Amino acid sequence: MPKIIYDIIRPKYHRHAKHFMVSKVEPFWQQNSGKIKLGSVFVLTLSVFAMGIIFFMQAFPASADVINLRPDGDQTAQWPTLGTNDSSCAGGTHCDQVDDNITQPTSGDTANYVRTGTAGAGGEIEEYTMTTTTGVYEVTSVKFWMYSQTITLASTADTLSLTINIGGADQTAVAITPNQGSYTWQSATFNGSWSQADLDAMRLKFTRNMLGTGPASGRDDDIQVATVYAEVTYTPTGGTNTVAISTLGTQNSPITIPNPDQYFGGVFVIKRTSGSATSLTNVTVSNTGTTNAQFSLTNVKLIFDIDSIAPYDCASVSKDGDEIQFGLTLAGFDQTQRATFTVLSAPTISGTETFCGYLVADVVDKGTLDIKFDLRTGKRSSGATNIILQLDNDTRQMRTVAISSEGGITISE
């Protein structure tokens, strides 16, 4: 077996390759020298192909704003005892008790409050609609602040479950135990990704949980809440943008060559994580694998889907033939092992639109020789006399293949 073939293929294939050359290739060459193209001999030499891909794109730090929102209406009002009505909340009588325009650590107005009393059975709910703000691209955090106390303690201290209703659903409640005998500030934080519409419809909600054993009359604490508000962290529309770049799935490996229009497997995910919607105008793909992409790939294409189904992570799409091509087909990778795609009609990525890219290219066998021989004489009738064969851009694997006019093959060591 020629040394070039022995050097290039993996050790585990040496025995099979030697058997293939001795039993198949050499007899076939001797019997069919007037018909054969040497390309069929060298296909084996590049039968394994591996490649790594990474996306490069500039990401900008996010710019967040914080605003405090207060109750502006009663959604559910079940706590029976109220403090002094100061007519500050036009949307209800209960919200009027807890909408003081203060923030922690400043003490709230304890003359205005909602209170459970000691005649309840547990499970009483207070829920308020909230003021809002404009120019919101994405809400990432809501901290529910409460200024409260337990006036009387029957046995086991009762707790309050704090939650927010946002995006059409109650978030997982957080339990707090109000301080006995004096007011304190306590909070519960809820993280997520919510829109302007979600914020506009947000509500604060808290529920009294009666704990202990025995009849309700013997374990009913009297809890008083003087002030509640929501501290909202959000990215404004038109603010700075952040992009998250990741991969989904696995790359196909090994890849047999030659292989035209080869999809390499996996998905490259470009997701807007904060900021306003923007156009994706260029993407650079870089080969980080051991195979030389400039040497082995041609007709390189980037095709894509847009995932518009929550959670917008490309899991709901797949390469099924209806993709759009991003930019033009490139002749190949450059000397830096990169391929840059630029598009004029750019797709939009946003908090609800994620770019899902697939790399496709022709994997070529640069070791294929096209030498023809005359059927009658067996002599070379066309094709180069001396060919430089180089694999993977590695000069240690560069060989000169000399073809004599009589059809003899000599491969340099």
C-alpha positions in Angstrom: 0.0 0.0 0.0 1.4 3.5 -0.9 2.8 5.3 2.1 0.7 8.4 1.5 -2.5 6.4 2.0 -0.9 4.7 5.1 -0.1 8.1 6.6 -3.4 9.7 5.9 -6.0 7.2 7.1 -6.5 6.4 10.8 -4.5 3.5 12.2 -7.7 1.5 12.9 -8.3 1.4 9.2 -4.8 0.3 8.1 -5.5 -3.4 7.9 -8.7 -3.0 6.0 -7.1 -0.5 3.6 -4.2 -2.8 2.9 -6.6 -5.6 2.2 -8.6 -3.3 -0.1 -5.5 -2.2 -2.0 -4.1 -5.7 -2.5 -7.3 -7.6 -3.2 -9.3 -5.0 -5.1 -7.4 -1.9 -6.3 -4.2 -3.4 -7.7 -5.8 -6.3 -9.6 -8.5 -3.9 -10.9 -5.8 -1.4 -12.1 -3.9 -4.2 -13.9 -7.0 -5.5 -15.6 -8.6 -2.2 -16.5 -5.7 0.3 -17.1 -7.3 1.3 -20.4 -10.5 2.4 -18.7 -9.8 3.6 -15.2 -9.5 7.0 -13.7 -7.1 7.1 -10.7 -9.7 9.1 -8.8 -11.4 5.8 -7.7 -8.1 4.7 -6.1 -7.8 7.8 -3.9 -11.4 8.2 -2.5 -10.4 6.1 0.4 -7.7 8.5 1.6 -10.2 11.1 2.8 -13.0 8.9 4.0 -13.1 10.6 7.4 -13.9 14.3 7.8 -14.4 16.3 11.0 -15.1 20.0 11.4 -15.9 22.5 14.2 -18.0 25.6 13.7 -18.5 28.7 15.8 -20.4 31.9 15.2 -18.8 35.3 15.7 -20.9 38.3 16.4 -20.5 41.4 18.5 -22.6 41.5 21.7 -23.4 44.7 23.5 -24.0 45.1 27.3 -27.6 45.6 28.3 -28.8 48.9 29.7 -31.5 48.4 32.4 -34.0 50.8 33.9 -35.8 50.4 37.2 -39.2 51.8 38.1 -41.6 51.4 41.1 -45.2 50.7 40.3 -48.1 50.9 42.8 -51.6 49.5 43.2 -54.3 51.4 41.2 -57.3 49.1 41.5 -58.9 46.2 43.5 -58.9 42.8 41.7 -59.8 40.7 44.8 -60.5 42.3 48.2 -61.1 39.7 51.0 -59.3 41.1 54.0 -62.1 42.6 56.1 -60.5 45.4 58.2 -59.3 48.6 56.7 -57.5 51.7 58.0 -58.1 55.3 57.2 -59.2 56.0 53.6 -57.0 58.7 52.0 -58.7 58.5 48.6 -55.4 58.1 46.8 -56.5 55.1 44.7 -59.4 55.7 42.4 -59.7 52.0 41.4 -60.9 50.6 44.8 -61.1 50.9 48.5 -58.6 48.3 49.5 -55.8 49.5 47.1 -56.3 53.0 48.7 -54.9 51.6 51.9 -51.6 50.3 50.6 -50.6 52.6 47.7 -48.4 55.0 49.7 -45.8 56.7 47.6 -42.8 55.5 49.5 -40.1 52.9 49.1 -38.0 50.8 51.5 -36.3 51.5 53.9 -38.6 54.4 54.6 -41.5 53.6 57.0 -44.9 53.3 55.4 -48.1 55.1 56.5 -49.4 52.8 59.2 -52.7 54.7 59.5 -53.7 53.2 56.1 -53.7 49.4 55.9 -55.6 46.2 55.2 -55.9 43.7 58.0 -57.0 40.1 58.4 -58.6 40.4 61.9 -59.0 37.2 63.9 -62.3 35.8 62.5 -61.0 34.3 59.2 -60.5 30.7 58.2 -57.3 31.2 56.2 -56.8 31.6 52.5 -58.0 35.3 52.3 -56.7 37.0 49.2 -55.8 40.6 48.4 -55.0 41.3 44.7 -54.4 44.6 43.0 -54.0 45.9 39.5 -51.0 48.1 39.1 -49.8 51.3 37.4 -47.5 50.8 34.5 -44.9 52.6 32.4 -44.2 52.9 28.6 -41.3 52.2 26.4 -40.6 48.7 27.7 -38.8 46.2 25.4 -38.4 43.5 28.1 -39.1 43.1 31.8 -36.5 40.8 33.4 -37.3 41.1 37.1 -40.1 42.2 39.5 -39.5 42.6 43.2 -42.7 42.6 45.3 -42.1 44.8 48.4 -44.4 44.6 51.4 -44.4 46.6 54.7 -46.3 44.5 57.3 -46.6 43.2 60.8 -48.4 40.6 62.9 -50.4 42.3 65.6 -51.5 39.3 67.6 -50.1 35.7 67.5 -52.4 32.9 68.3 -50.1 29.9 68.1 -47.9 29.1 65.1 -47.2 32.2 63.2 -49.3 32.6 60.0 -47.5 33.3 56.8 -48.3 35.3 53.6 -47.8 33.9 50.1 -46.6 36.7 47.8 -46.9 36.4 44.0 -47.4 38.4 40.8 -49.8 37.6 38.0 -47.9 38.4 34.8 -48.0 37.0 31.3 -51.5 35.6 32.1 -50.3 33.4 35.0 -49.5 33.5 38.7 -45.8 33.1 39.3 -44.6 30.6 41.9 -45.5 32.1 45.3 -42.9 33.0 47.9 -43.9 32.6 51.6 -42.9 35.3 54.2 -43.6 35.5 57.9 -44.5 39.1 59.0 -42.6 40.4 62.1 -44.6 40.3 65.3 -45.2 43.6 67.0 -43.6 46.0 64.6 -43.6 46.7 60.9 -40.7 45.5 58.7 -40.0 45.5 54.9 -40.0 42.1 53.2 -39.8 41.1 49.6 -40.1 38.4 47.0 -38.3 38.5 43.6 -39.7 37.1 40.3 -37.4 36.7 37.3 -38.4 36.1 33.7 -38.8 37.7 30.3 -42.0 39.7 29.9 -43.3 42.2 27.3 -44.9 45.7 27.6 -48.3 44.1 27.3 -47.5 41.7 30.2 -46.4 44.6 32.4 -49.5 46.6 31.6 -51.7 43.7 32.8 -49.5 42.8 35.9 -51.2 42.3 39.3 -49.8 41.9 42.8 -51.3 39.2 45.0 -50.9 38.0 48.5 -52.7 35.3 50.5 -52.9 34.7 54.3 -52.0 31.1 55.3 -53.4 30.0 58.6 -51.0 27.6 60.4 -51.1 25.6 63.6 -53.6 23.0 64.7 -57.0 23.1 66.3 -60.0 25.3 65.4 -59.5 28.5 63.4 -60.5 30.6 66.3 -57.5 29.4 68.3 -54.9 29.9 65.6 -56.0 33.0 63.7 -53.3 35.6 63.7 -54.1 39.3 63.0 -51.9 40.5 60.2 -51.6 44.0 59.0 -50.2 45.3 55.6 -49.6 49.0 55.2 -47.7 49.4 51.9 -47.0 47.3 48.8 -45.3 48.2 45.5 -43.4 46.5 42.7 -39.8 47.3 41.8 -39.6 46.5 38.1 -36.3 46.1 36.2 -36.6 46.3 32.4 -34.8 47.1 29.2 -36.3 50.1 27.3 -37.2 49.9 23.6 -34.4 51.3 21.5 -31.9 50.6 24.3 -28.7 48.7 24.1 -28.9 45.2 22.7 -27.5 41.8 23.9 -27.3 38.7 21.7 -26.7 35.2 23.0 -25.0 32.8 20.6 -25.2 29.0 21.2 -25.6 25.7 19.5 -28.3 23.0 19.6 -27.8 19.4 18.6 -24.6 17.7 17.5 -22.4 17.9 14.4 -22.4 15.0 12.0 -19.0 13.1 12.3 -17.4 11.4 10.5 -18.4 12.6 7.0 -17.5 10.4 4.0 -16.2 12.3 1.0 -16.7 13.4 -1.7 -20.1 14.5 -0.5 -22.0 17.3 -2.3 -24.5 19.6 -0.5 -23.6 18.2 2.9 -25.5 19.4 6.0 -23.1 19.3 8.9 -25.7 18.7 11.6 -26.7 20.8 14.6 -28.2 24.3 14.7 -26.5 27.6 15.4 -28.7 29.8 17.6 -28.6 33.6 17.6 -31.0 34.9 20.1 -31.8 38.5 21.2 -31.7 38.5 25.0 -32.3 42.2 25.6 -32.9 45.3 23.6 -35.1 46.1 20.7 -35.7 44.0 17.5 -32.8 44.3 15.0 -31.7 43.1 11.6 -29.1 40.4 11.4 -26.9 41.5 8.4 -23.8 39.4 8.6 -22.6 36.2 10.2 -19.1 34.8 10.2 -18.6 31.0 10.5 -15.1 29.8 11.7 -13.7 26.3 11.4 -12.1 25.2 14.6 -11.7 21.5 13.7 -8.6 19.7 12.5 -9.6 19.5 8.8 -8.7 22.4 6.6 -12.0 24.0 5.5 -10.4 26.1 2.8 -8.9 22.9 1.3 -11.9 20.6 1.6 -15.1 22.7 1.3 -16.7 24.5 -1.6 -20.1 26.0 -2.4 -20.6 27.0 1.2 -24.1 28.1 2.2 -25.8 29.3 5.4 -29.5 28.6 5.5 -31.9 29.4 8.3 -35.3 29.3 10.0 -36.8 31.8 12.4 -38.1 30.3 15.7 -41.1 32.3 16.8 -42.4 29.7 19.3 -41.6 30.1 23.0 -39.0 29.6 24.5 -37.5 30.7 21.1 -34.5 28.4 21.4 -34.7 26.7 17.9 -36.1 23.5 19.5 -39.4 23.9 17.6 -37.7 24.1 14.1 -35.6 21.7 12.1 -33.9 21.5 8.7 -36.7 20.2 6.6 -36.3 21.8 3.2 -38.2 25.1 3.7 -35.2 27.1 4.9 -34.2 30.5 3.5 -30.6 31.1 2.3 -28.6 33.7 4.2 -26.6 35.7 1.7 -24.9 34.2 -1.3 -23.2 30.9 -1.8 -19.5 31.2 -1.1 -16.8 29.6 -3.2 -15.2 28.4 0.1 -13.5 29.4 3.3 -10.6 31.8 3.4 -7.1 31.3 4.6 -8.1 32.2 8.1 -10.6 29.3 8.1 -13.6 31.7 8.0 -16.6 32.2 5.8 -18.5 35.5 6.1 -22.1 35.7 4.9 -23.6 39.1 4.2 -27.3 39.7 3.3 -29.1 42.8 2.1 -32.6 41.6 2.9 -31.8 40.9 6.6 -33.9 38.7 8.9 -35.2 40.3 12.1 -34.2 38.8 15.5 -36.0 39.9 18.7 -37.1 38.6 22.0 -39.7 36.4 20.1 -37.8 35.7 16.9 -34.6 33.6 17.0 -32.2 32.9 14.1 -31.6 29.1 13.6 -28.8 28.5 11.1 -27.6 25.4 9.3 -24.3 25.1 7.5 -24.3 23.3 4.1 -21.3 22.8 1.7 -19.8 20.4 -0.8 -17.1 18.3 0.8 -14.6 17.6 -1.9 -11.8 15.0 -2.4 -8.8 17.1 -3.4 -6.8 13.8 -3.8 -8.8 12.7 -6.8 -6.7 12.5 -10.0 -8.2 12.5 -13.5 -5.8 10.5 -15.7 -7.0 8.8 -18.8 -5.3 6.0 -20.7 -5.7 4.8 -24.3 -7.7 1.7 -24.4 -5.6 0.1 -27.2 -2.1 0.9 -26.0 -2.6 1.3 -22.3 -0.5 4.5 -22.5 -1.4 7.8 -20.9 -3.4 9.9 -23.4 -4.3 12.9 -21.2 -3.8 14.3 -17.7 -0.9 15.8 -15.8 2.4 14.0 -15.6 3.4 15.2 -12.1 0.7 16.1 -9.6 1.3 17.6 -6.2 -1.1 15.9 -3.7 -1.5 17.7 -0.4 -4.1 16.9 2.3 -5.3 19.0 5.1 -2.8 21.8 4.2 -0.1 19.8 6.0 3.2 19.8 4.1 4.1 16.6 5.9 1.4 15.0 3.9 2.4 16.6 0.6 3.5 14.1 -2.1 4.3 14.2 -5.8 2.5 11.7 -7.8 4.3 10.9 -11.1 2.4 9.2 -14.0 4.5 7.8 -16.7 3.4 7.6 -20.3 3.2 3.8 -19.8 0.8 4.2 -16.9 3.3 3.6 -14.1 2.6 5.4 -10.8 5.4 6.7 -8.5 4.5 8.4 -5.2 7.3 10.4 -3.5 8.1 9.5 0.1 
